[in-house]
Amino acid sequence: MNDLFARRYLELQQWAERTRDAGWLGEEEVAALAEIERQQAEALFARHGERPLLVAFFGGTGVGKSSLLNRLAGEAVARVGVERPTSQEVTLYLHQDYQLDALPAELPLAETRIAHHDDSRRRLLAWLDMPDFDSVEERHRDLVQAWLPYIDWVVYVVSPERYQDDVGWRFVQQRGGRHAWLFVMNHWDRGDEAQIAHLRQRLHAEGFLEPVILRTSCRAAAVVDDQFPQLEQTLNRAIEAYGLKLLQQIGVQARLKELQSAGERLVGLIGGYPLEEFAHDWHEMLARGVETISDELNTASRLYARALAPQTPPPWRAGQTEPAATPDMQPERMLQAIWSERNDRRLRDLYSELESRLRRSGIPIRPFAPLDRWSGEDARRAFIDAASGDCARALLHPGSRLRRAALKISVRLGWLLPLSTAGWVAYHLVVGFYQGTQGAGQFLGIDYAIHSALLISLAWFLPWQLKKRLQPGVAEAVEGALAEGIAAGLALLIAEGEQRFAEIVAARDRCLTEYRPGGQAVDSAEPIDPRAMRLA
């Protein structure tokens, strides 16, 4: 097999299999690569790398293919007439320098008739008489299909009665760019120029710009303008003009082009999936779903906090702003208590909705399996893990920073103001007593004592009342802590959901960059279109 084609085919096949394993391609897309022809004529010959140009007479029943080969050989190398009304075997006529190797299984030796010659002028050409493609025998059509991938040049033989045969034209349409072509109107003694003109018109429609159409007749009694001598001359001139190597590689060029088209089609298929659009949809779906979950969790957290408060002793120790730990106030336990199975279903429903949209758009589902797994127990676990830390911090430091600062000030004022007021009262009491003993003033009476007591009480009461107002209760602290935890956990769910989708898109993009179809069709040779070759 041509090394360039074999290497590129292997690269495409391995890439397609990896991409299939990743879920972006199905079995049908990968199996379609096997339909690309990989047969090479070099494999038929014992000395690989050295072979003649394989030229096949191809046509329907009764057009005279075998007669043309016998006339070319100058002897009866192919069975004709009553011996073989329809071709039942392949006849191969080649120079004795070339020996066949073990034929592939689809080309059984028992159905191959081989004739050698020693004419050095014909050394570069090997001629085949192929079975009738329109035979009612299925095996005959199978032999034609099996041999065609090995053929370099097709001599399409028609007759005035059969040149418009639909089966033959289907072969021309399917394989027009895979071989070089030459057209022969045999039995020309029964034809006319109008048929040649019509045949040429049909060939133009199939992309043959300047088709060479030769007129031949193998009937001994026929007197016509026979162009049989030009048959071999046309091929020899083509070898001189284009070179044997390039003519042998026309089929490889066609297969490389087919291989490139197959790779571009697969890359275009995967690259055409609108994943960026779905990433935006997924973000909106997550936002809506998480908003619903948030509403339910916040409601559940308020109910949990209020149910917890009556049966929980005051968690605040005197003079402190942090709650005392109780079993029912453990963050993970509280979060598990407020998370319900409905939230699990909501997350699974998000993926189900995404999956439904993907199916409607024809996008494979398998690559999105990580999102399916994430929308179950993984999402709940991630939520609780993320929420527990923020919830614990909020329990240790309830309220806002400003509120906590004001609470600390009120605690300090709770002892500082009464002490300061008592000191002031004591000072004035001592001063008044001293002045009374010196006759410089009156002793302080009951009014002073009452007013001093009231002042000291007020100095204690105001900070105490402020602390009481600022100090959150159990329900308020738990509710606030859960709210912070819920916000953090749900933010993580959105971030993780988007990250996992982004990883899927990145995996798709890596598949696209791993294989880039293209490159020169054939090493050190310019590709040619066999339908546009100038042969005459």
Residue pairs with C-beta under 8 A, 6 or more apart in sequence:
1 38
1 40
1 42
1 43
2 40
2 42
2 249
2 252
4 252
4 256
4 522
4 523
5 38
5 40
5 252
5 255
5 256
5 259
6 38
8 256
8 259
8 260
8 519
9 33
9 36
9 38
9 259
11 515
12 33
12 259
12 262
12 263
12 266
12 515
12 517
13 30
13 33
15 263
15 511
15 514
15 515
16 25
16 29
16 30
16 33
16 266
17 30
18 511
18 514
19 25
19 266
19 270
19 511
20 26
20 27
20 29
20 30
22 366
22 367
22 507
22 511
23 364
23 365
23 366
23 367
23 369
24 270
24 364
24 367
24 508
24 511
25 266
25 269
25 270
25 364
26 364
29 266
29 269
32 262
33 262
36 255
36 258
36 259
36 262
37 149
37 178
37 251
37 255
37 258
38 149
38 255
39 104
39 149
39 150
40 150
40 251
40 252
41 51
41 54
41 150
41 151
41 152
41 248
41 251
42 48
42 49
42 51
43 101
43 104
44 51
44 100
44 101
44 103
44 107
44 150
45 51
45 98
45 99
45 100
45 101
46 98
46 99
46 100
46 101
47 98
47 99
48 101
50 98
51 98
51 126
51 248
52 94
52 95
52 98
52 123
52 124
52 125
52 126
53 124
53 125
53 126
53 152
53 153
53 235
53 239
53 244
53 247
53 248
54 126
54 128
54 150
54 151
54 152
54 153
55 125
55 126
55 127
55 128
55 151
55 152
55 153
55 154
55 155
55 235
56 127
56 128
56 129
56 130
56 147
56 148
56 151
56 153
56 154
56 155
57 65
57 66
57 68
57 69
57 127
57 128
57 129
57 130
57 155
57 157
58 65
58 130
58 133
58 144
58 154
58 155
58 156
58 157
58 171
59 65
59 132
59 133
59 156
59 157
59 158
59 162
59 168
60 132
60 133
60 134
60 158
60 162
60 165
60 167
60 168
61 85
61 86
61 132
61 134
61 135
62 85
62 159
62 162
63 157
63 158
63 159
63 162
63 186
63 187
64 157
64 159
64 186
64 187
64 216
64 218
65 78
65 87
65 129
65 130
65 132
65 157
66 78
66 79
66 80
66 84
66 87
66 91
66 129
67 78
67 80
67 186
67 218
68 129
68 155
68 157
68 184
68 186
68 216
68 218
68 228
68 231
69 77
69 78
69 91
69 93
69 127
69 129
70 76
70 77
70 78
70 80
70 218
71 218
71 228
72 93
72 127
72 231
72 232
73 93
73 115
73 117
73 127
77 91
77 93
77 113
77 115
78 91
78 93
78 113
78 129
79 89
79 91
79 113
86 131
86 132
86 135
86 137
86 140
87 129
87 130
87 131
87 132
87 135
87 140
88 111
88 131
88 137
88 140
89 111
89 112
89 113
89 131
89 143
90 107
90 111
90 112
90 113
90 128
90 129
90 130
90 131
90 143
90 147
91 112
91 113
91 114
91 115
91 128
91 129
92 100
92 112
92 113
92 114
92 115
92 126
92 127
92 128
93 115
93 116
93 117
93 126
93 127
93 128
93 129
94 114
94 115
94 116
94 117
94 125
94 126
94 127
95 116
95 117
95 118
95 119
95 120
95 122
95 123
95 126
96 116
96 117
96 118
97 123
98 126
100 114
103 109
103 112
106 142
106 146
107 143
107 146
107 147
107 150
111 143
122 232
124 236
124 239
124 244
125 232
125 235
125 236
128 147
128 151
130 143
130 144
130 147
131 140
131 141
131 143
131 144
132 140
133 140
133 141
133 144
133 167
133 168
133 171
134 165
134 167
134 168
135 141
148 175
148 178
148 179
149 251
151 179
151 251
152 179
152 180
152 247
152 248
152 250
152 251
153 179
153 180
153 181
153 182
153 235
153 247
154 175
154 179
154 180
154 181
154 182
155 181
155 182
155 183
155 184
155 231
156 168
156 172
156 181
156 182
156 183
156 184
157 184
157 186
158 165
158 168
158 183
158 184
158 185
158 186
158 199
159 185
159 186
159 187
159 190
159 191
160 185
160 187
160 188
160 190
160 191
160 192
160 195
161 187
161 190
162 168
163 185
163 195
163 198
163 199
164 198
164 202
169 202
169 206
172 181
172 203
172 206
173 206
176 206
176 207
176 208
176 530
176 531
177 207
177 254
177 257
177 529
177 530
177 531
178 250
178 251
178 254
178 255
178 530
179 250
179 251
179 254
179 530
180 238
180 247
180 250
180 530
180 533
181 208
181 211
181 530
181 531
182 212
182 214
182 231
182 234
182 235
182 535
183 199
183 203
183 211
183 212
183 213
183 214
184 213
184 214
184 215
184 216
184 231
185 191
185 195
185 196
185 199
185 213
185 214
185 215
185 216
186 216
186 217
186 218
187 217
187 219
188 215
188 216
188 217
188 222
188 224
188 225
188 226
189 217
189 219
189 222
189 223
189 224
191 215
196 213
196 215
199 213
200 211
200 213
203 211
203 213
204 211
206 531
207 529
207 531
207 532
208 531
208 532
209 531
209 532
210 532
210 534
210 535
210 536
211 531
212 234
212 535
212 536
214 227
214 228
214 230
214 231
214 234
215 224
215 225
215 226
215 227
216 226
216 227
216 228
216 231
217 224
217 226
218 228
234 535
234 536
237 535
238 247
238 533
238 535
239 247
241 534
242 528
242 533
245 525
246 522
246 525
246 528
249 522
249 525
250 528
250 530
252 522
253 521
253 522
253 527
253 528
256 521
256 522
257 521
257 527
259 517
260 517
260 518
260 519
262 517
263 515
263 517
264 517
267 512
267 515
267 516
267 517
270 508
270 511
270 512
271 512
273 361
273 363
273 508
274 361
275 363
275 504
275 505
275 508
276 505
278 354
278 357
278 358
278 361
278 363
278 501
279 498
279 501
279 502
279 505
281 354
281 357
282 354
282 497
282 498
282 501
283 494
283 498
285 350
285 353
285 354
286 350
286 493
286 494
286 497
286 498
287 494
289 346
289 347
289 349
289 350
290 490
290 493
290 494
292 346
293 343
293 346
293 347
293 490
294 486
294 487
294 490
296 340
296 342
296 343
297 338
297 339
297 343
297 482
297 486
297 490
298 482
298 483
298 486
300 337
300 338
300 340
301 334
301 338
301 478
301 479
301 482
301 483
301 486
302 479
304 334
304 337
304 338
304 478
304 482
305 474
305 475
305 476
305 478
305 479
305 482
306 475
308 328
308 329
308 474
308 475
308 478
309 473
309 474
309 475
309 478
311 328
312 326
312 328
312 329
312 474
314 474
315 323
315 324
315 326
315 329
315 474
315 477
316 322
316 323
316 324
316 471
317 324
319 411
319 414
321 397
321 398
321 404
321 407
321 408
321 411
321 471
322 396
322 397
322 398
323 329
323 395
323 396
323 398
323 474
323 477
327 333
328 334
329 395
329 478
331 387
331 388
331 389
331 391
331 392
331 395
331 481
331 485
332 384
332 388
334 391
334 478
334 481
334 482
335 383
335 384
335 387
335 388
335 391
335 482
335 485
335 489
336 384
338 482
339 380
339 383
339 384
343 380
344 376
344 377
344 379
344 380
347 375
347 376
347 379
347 380
347 493
348 375
348 376
350 375
350 497
351 368
351 371
351 372
351 375
354 368
354 371
355 365
355 368
355 372
358 364
358 365
358 368
359 365
367 504
367 507
367 508
368 504
370 500
370 503
370 504
371 497
371 500
371 501
371 504
374 496
374 497
374 500
379 493
379 496
379 497
382 489
382 492
382 493
382 496
383 489
383 490
383 492
383 493
384 489
386 488
386 489
386 491
386 492
387 485
387 486
387 488
387 489
388 485
389 485
389 488
390 484
390 485
390 487
390 488
390 489
391 481
391 482
391 484
391 485
392 481
393 484
394 477
394 480
394 481
394 483
394 484
394 485
395 477
395 478
395 481
397 404
398 404
398 472
398 476
398 477
398 480
398 481
399 407
399 470
399 472
399 477
399 480
403 470
406 466
406 470
407 467
407 470
407 471
410 463
410 464
410 466
410 467
410 470
411 463
411 467
413 462
413 463
413 466
414 460
414 463
414 464
414 467
416 463
417 459
417 460
417 462
417 463
418 456
418 459
418 460
420 459
421 455
421 456
421 458
421 459
422 456
425 452
425 455
425 456
428 444
428 448
429 444
429 448
429 452
432 441
432 442
432 443
432 444
432 448
433 443
433 444
435 441
435 442
436 442
436 443
436 444
472 480
521 527
